[in-house]
Every structure is written in C-alpha cells, then in structure tokens.
Amino acid sequence: MSAERILVVDDEAPIAEAVAYSLRQEGYSVTVASDALECLEAARRGKPNLIVLDVMLPSGSGLDICRTLRKRNDLVPIILLTARAEEADRVVGLELGADDYVTKPFSIRELVARVRTVLRRATPSTDDASPAIRVGDLSIDSASREVLVGADAVELTAKEFDLLRFLAASPGRVFTRQLLLDRVWGADAYVDERTIDVYVRWLRSKIEADPAHPERIVTVRGVGYKLAAP
C-alpha cells in the first residue's frame, strides 16, 4: 500500500521542515509549500490525503485556502496551524471546513498524533459496508458515502457525513454533545463540545429546507441533539 500523502503549508521554513521530517519518519509521503498559491496548486496536482495548513501565509490566508478548497468540493481533511488562541478564530476555521486545529507554539509529537487521528476518521471503516440508512426522505449510503435529500445529492465533508450517519442510525434518540464527540470524533480527539454546535449548524445549512427553523436535526435544550424520526 502506498504511503498516505500529506501537504505541509507554512512560510516559516524551519517549522515546515521539522513537521515534514517528523511525518516522513512516521512513513508518510510529504510535500511542502510556502504560500497560498503554491498550496492550491499542490493540492490540485498532488491530491493529498491531508493538509497541515498555517493560517498566516503570503498571498492569502489559510482560512481563504479552506474556503477555496471547499468551494471546489475538495473534501481533503485539513489541520490548521494558528498563532491565534481566540475561540472565534478556531470556530471560523471549523465553519470553513477545517477538521482540526493546533495552536502555535505546538509539540511536533502532538501534531503527529492529530494527523493520525484525522486520517483515521477520514478512512472508511468496515462499517461502511452496512446498508443505507433511510429516515424519511433522507438517505445515507455508507458504502458510497453519499447522502440524498429526496432526489437531491448533498455534498458533505468526512466528519459531517459521520456525524449525520451516527444521528440517523438512532432517529429520535437524544445525544449529548460529549457523547457525540466520543462516538464520532473519538475519545482521543483534541476538540471541545463547541465543535458539535459548529458541525450541526453546517449540516443544517445543507440538509434543512430552512436552517433557521430546523426540522431534521433538532436541538433538545440542556441536553444535546437528535435526528427527528419521520
């Protein structure tokens, strides 16, 4: 099996090379880019399995790159590197489709662990051979990782799909945010409960007729979320 391909994007050469070296030591195939334009071209040409992406770059920010890739329907997992510790900046990155974030300064060992975790989440499991789940006019095919609302196909990121599939497997059941984190992100994930709110909002924008008044993914105040049974 060929090595998984990782694109590391950072304009600080010492950081980029240290990250690239450590990832190569783990057996990954690593390409390094130093600015936004180089990153977008490398992502288009090299089809990486994951991008480690600095937020502050010449010729455009990492957030702009996230936005551009998602508009291309490129669902490659993205880990953001940011010196910004404010919660608002982290939430913006997640809303734009990033899968995780690491705040500078960071431990290389921690970053490598997060790379493993995000790649593991993005890799289809043996459960993906299970039959399609149908809840009303919502259809979720685990084998093809396709979602239909009625006859309309919906493009989801890897974690959006996993979250929706988990909720749809038990329609009507209420799940706490912590339980959703543990089951969908994994107990070793480096994210907090606010992440669930971000991804629920993102899912609603794609599967609800009126995201401001959701009828599929319902908030149960003080508890968590459920996918409404038909």
Protein Blocks (a to p, Z undefined) as FASTA:
>chain_A
ZZdddddddfblklmmmmmmmmmmnopacdddfbfklmmmmmmmnopabdcddfbdghia
fklmmmmmmmnopabdcddddfbfbfklmmmmmmnopabdcdddddfklmmmmmmmmmmm
mpccfklmpccddehjbccdfklopacehjbccdddfklmmmmmmmmmmghiacdfklmm
mmmnopkbccdfklmmmmmmmmmmmmgmblmlcckbccdehilccdddZZ
